[in-house]
Amino acid sequence: MWNITEVALRLPTSKASDHLLQPLWDFLLFQHYTLVSSPFFPVLLAFSCYFIFSVPFAILDVLGETRAPLFEYKIQKQRRPTVAMMLRTLGTAVYNHLVFVLPTVLISNVVMPAPPLPAVAPTVWELISGALGVLLIFDTQYFFWHLAHHKNPHLYRWVHAIHHNYISPFSWSTQHLSAVELMTVGFWSNIDPILLKCHPLTIWTLSVFSIWMSVEDHIGYDLPYLPGHLVPFGLLGGAMAHDIHHQKPSSNFAPFFSHWDRLFGTAVTVKPSKKIDKEK
């Protein structure tokens, strides 16, 4: 394991200025090395993002239509999660992390310790291309895994069914998963960046972004300024696409992008109008 002295000795003297992200990376190394070098840091980062991103939408659900202006964007207005449902799903996430994720991280670190943190930051291009590559690979893996579990009744019952306990998803239900599904997703999330030789900063940035996209899929609000609407040509699925999946489980299997569902004919992009919502 490196210490601060070793990091300082290995810092480049001539090319650090060529990296736009180098000041940020230096700050993390010198000011928060103990934290970011911990094998538990990725888990802490991911779970913290899940919690922070979920809270605002949980507040919207609690406030309801009369006190939250953004409630007009709720996809299934007739279905609102209760506080008990929120606590139950959050409890499932906490339980899975304490009982399965943290022990796995501990064992993995003993068997195969992580390499030292590099002294040089990635370039902006390396960060963007690496993160996009991992997202595309993970999207492919999960699409076929997800499709198989909906086609096989035994896989669905014992592995994936818990995620469909709620027809109308809400932010906390993002990680309402069985231990098998959580560990499978976690395995891909860890192995894919290694295969692409991504920089730790790329991995951490990707973790934040992918957790946000996962929470967005489950918030139950079709807000106009979310990435699903901002990215052109309908390349991203977003909240509406995944909400439809919970209503029609034979559609929209991909977690982030839309190309696999389009190729396999499982894409459903029907968007209810305000008129229909009022009639309901």
C-alpha positions in Angstrom: 0.0 0.0 0.0 1.3 3.4 -0.9 1.8 6.2 1.5 1.9 10.0 0.7 5.7 10.0 0.4 5.7 7.3 -2.2 2.9 9.1 -4.1 4.9 12.3 -4.1 8.1 10.6 -5.4 6.2 9.1 -8.3 4.3 12.2 -9.3 5.3 13.4 -12.8 7.2 16.7 -13.1 6.6 17.6 -16.7 3.4 16.2 -17.9 1.0 16.8 -15.0 -0.1 20.1 -16.6 -1.1 18.3 -19.7 -4.0 16.6 -17.8 -7.0 18.8 -17.0 -8.1 16.4 -14.3 -4.7 16.3 -12.6 -5.4 19.0 -10.0 -8.5 17.1 -8.9 -6.6 13.8 -8.7 -3.8 15.4 -6.8 -6.3 16.8 -4.3 -7.8 13.3 -3.8 -4.4 11.7 -3.3 -2.9 14.2 -1.0 -6.0 15.3 1.0 -8.1 12.1 1.1 -5.7 9.3 0.4 -6.8 7.1 3.3 -10.4 7.3 2.2 -10.0 6.8 -1.6 -7.5 4.0 -1.2 -9.8 2.0 1.0 -11.3 -1.1 -0.6 -14.6 0.0 0.9 -14.6 3.4 -0.8 -16.4 2.3 -4.0 -19.2 0.7 -1.9 -19.5 3.8 0.3 -19.6 6.1 -2.8 -22.2 4.0 -4.6 -24.5 3.6 -1.6 -24.2 7.3 -0.6 -25.2 8.3 -4.2 -28.1 6.0 -4.1 -29.3 7.5 -0.8 -28.7 11.1 -1.8 -30.3 10.8 -5.3 -33.3 9.0 -3.9 -34.2 11.5 -1.1 -35.6 14.4 -3.2 -38.0 12.1 -5.0 -39.1 10.4 -1.8 -39.9 13.9 -0.5 -42.0 14.5 -3.6 -43.9 11.3 -3.0 -44.6 12.1 0.6 -45.7 15.7 -0.2 -48.1 14.6 -2.9 -50.0 16.5 -5.5 -51.3 19.3 -3.3 -47.9 20.4 -1.9 -45.3 19.4 -4.6 -45.6 21.3 -8.0 -43.4 18.6 -9.7 -46.0 16.0 -8.8 -47.7 16.8 -12.1 -44.9 14.9 -13.8 -45.6 11.7 -11.9 -46.2 8.8 -14.3 -48.7 6.8 -12.3 -50.5 9.4 -10.3 -53.0 6.9 -8.9 -50.2 4.9 -7.2 -48.1 6.5 -4.5 -45.6 4.7 -2.3 -46.2 4.8 1.4 -43.5 5.5 4.0 -43.7 1.9 5.0 -42.9 0.8 1.4 -40.0 3.2 1.3 -38.5 2.0 4.6 -39.0 -1.6 3.5 -37.0 -1.1 0.2 -34.3 0.9 1.9 -34.0 -1.8 4.5 -33.5 -4.4 1.8 -30.7 -2.3 0.3 -29.0 -1.9 3.7 -29.4 -5.6 4.6 -27.9 -6.7 1.2 -24.9 -4.4 1.6 -24.2 -5.4 5.2 -24.6 -9.1 4.7 -23.4 -9.7 1.2 -21.5 -6.7 -0.3 -19.2 -5.7 2.5 -18.0 -9.3 3.3 -17.4 -9.9 -0.4 -15.3 -6.8 -0.6 -13.3 -7.8 2.4 -12.6 -11.3 1.1 -11.7 -10.0 -2.3 -9.2 -7.6 -0.8 -7.6 -10.3 1.1 -7.4 -12.7 -1.8 -6.6 -10.2 -4.5 -5.6 -6.7 -3.2 -6.2 -3.8 -5.4 -3.1 -2.2 -7.1 -1.7 1.1 -5.9 -3.5 4.2 -7.1 -1.7 5.8 -10.1 0.0 9.1 -9.7 -1.3 10.5 -13.1 -4.9 11.4 -13.7 -6.8 10.2 -16.8 -7.3 12.6 -19.7 -10.8 13.9 -20.2 -11.1 11.7 -23.3 -9.9 8.6 -21.4 -12.5 9.3 -18.7 -15.4 9.8 -21.1 -14.5 6.9 -23.5 -13.8 4.5 -20.7 -17.1 5.3 -18.9 -19.1 5.1 -22.1 -17.5 1.8 -23.0 -18.3 0.3 -19.6 -21.9 1.5 -19.8 -22.4 -0.1 -23.2 -20.9 -3.4 -22.1 -22.9 -3.4 -18.9 -26.1 -2.5 -20.8 -25.6 -5.5 -23.0 -24.9 -7.9 -20.2 -27.9 -6.8 -18.2 -30.3 -6.7 -21.2 -29.7 -10.4 -21.9 -29.6 -11.3 -18.2 -32.9 -9.4 -17.6 -34.5 -10.9 -20.7 -33.6 -14.4 -19.6 -35.1 -13.9 -16.2 -38.4 -12.7 -17.6 -38.5 -15.7 -20.0 -37.6 -18.4 -17.5 -40.3 -18.6 -14.7 -37.9 -20.3 -12.3 -35.2 -17.6 -12.7 -37.8 -14.9 -12.4 -39.4 -16.4 -9.2 -36.1 -17.0 -7.3 -34.0 -14.2 -8.5 -35.8 -11.2 -10.1 -39.3 -11.3 -8.8 -38.6 -9.2 -5.8 -37.7 -6.2 -7.9 -41.3 -6.3 -9.4 -43.0 -6.2 -6.1 -44.2 -2.7 -7.1 -46.0 -1.9 -10.3 -45.2 1.7 -9.8 -41.5 2.1 -9.1 -40.1 4.8 -6.8 -36.6 6.0 -6.0 -35.9 3.6 -3.0 -37.0 0.6 -5.1 -33.9 1.0 -7.3 -32.0 -1.4 -5.1 -34.9 -3.5 -4.0 -33.1 -6.6 -5.3 -32.4 -10.2 -4.4 -28.9 -10.9 -3.2 -28.2 -12.9 -6.4 -29.2 -10.0 -8.6 -27.3 -7.5 -6.6 -24.1 -9.6 -6.6 -24.5 -10.3 -10.3 -24.8 -6.6 -11.1 -22.0 -5.8 -8.7 -19.7 -8.4 -10.4 -20.2 -6.8 -13.8 -19.8 -3.3 -12.4 -16.4 -4.3 -11.0 -15.1 -6.5 -13.7 -16.0 -4.4 -16.8 -13.8 -1.4 -15.8 -10.9 -3.8 -15.1 -11.3 -5.4 -18.6 -11.2 -1.9 -20.2 -8.3 -0.9 -17.9 -10.1 2.2 -16.6 -8.5 4.7 -14.3 -9.9 4.7 -10.7 -11.2 8.3 -11.3 -13.1 7.0 -14.3 -14.5 4.2 -12.3 -15.7 6.5 -9.5 -17.2 9.0 -11.9 -18.9 6.1 -13.7 -20.3 4.8 -10.4 -21.9 8.2 -9.6 -23.4 8.5 -13.1 -24.6 4.9 -13.3 -26.2 5.1 -9.9 -28.0 8.3 -10.9 -29.3 6.7 -14.1 -30.5 3.7 -12.2 -32.3 5.9 -9.7 -33.7 8.0 -12.5 -35.2 4.8 -14.1 -37.1 4.2 -10.9 -38.2 7.6 -9.7 -41.7 7.4 -11.2 -41.4 11.0 -12.6 -41.0 11.9 -16.2 -39.3 15.2 -15.6 -38.4 17.1 -18.9 -34.8 17.9 -18.0 -33.6 14.4 -17.2 -30.9 12.8 -19.4 -33.5 10.5 -21.0 -35.1 13.6 -22.6 -31.9 15.6 -23.2 -30.0 12.9 -25.1 -31.2 13.0 -28.7 -32.8 10.3 -30.9 -34.2 8.5 -27.8 -30.9 6.7 -27.2 -31.5 6.6 -23.5 -34.5 4.9 -21.9 -35.1 6.9 -18.7 -37.9 6.9 -16.2 -40.7 6.5 -18.6 -39.2 3.5 -20.3 -38.5 1.6 -17.1 -41.9 2.6 -15.5 -43.5 1.0 -18.6 -41.4 -2.1 -17.9 -42.9 -2.4 -14.4 -46.4 -2.0 -15.9 -45.7 -4.3 -18.9 -42.8 -6.7 -17.8 -42.4 -8.0 -21.4 -40.9 -4.7 -22.6 -37.9 -2.4 -22.1 -35.4 -4.8 -20.6 -32.2 -2.6 -21.1 -31.2 -0.6 -18.0 -29.8 2.5 -19.7 -29.9 2.6 -23.5 -32.6 1.7 -26.0 -30.8 0.0 -28.9 -31.1 -3.6 -27.7 -34.9 -3.3 -27.1 -35.3 -1.8 -30.5 -33.3 -4.6 -32.2 -35.3 -7.3 -30.3 -38.7 -5.6 -30.7 -39.2 -5.2 -27.0 -39.1 -1.4 -26.9 -42.3 0.3 -25.8 -42.3 4.1 -25.9 -45.9 5.0 -25.3 -46.1 8.1 -23.2 -49.5 9.0 -21.6 -50.8 12.4 -22.3 -52.0 14.9 -19.6 -55.5 14.4 -21.0 -55.4 10.6 -20.3 -54.0 11.2 -16.9 -56.9 13.5 -16.0 -59.4 10.9 -17.3 -57.8 8.3 -15.1 
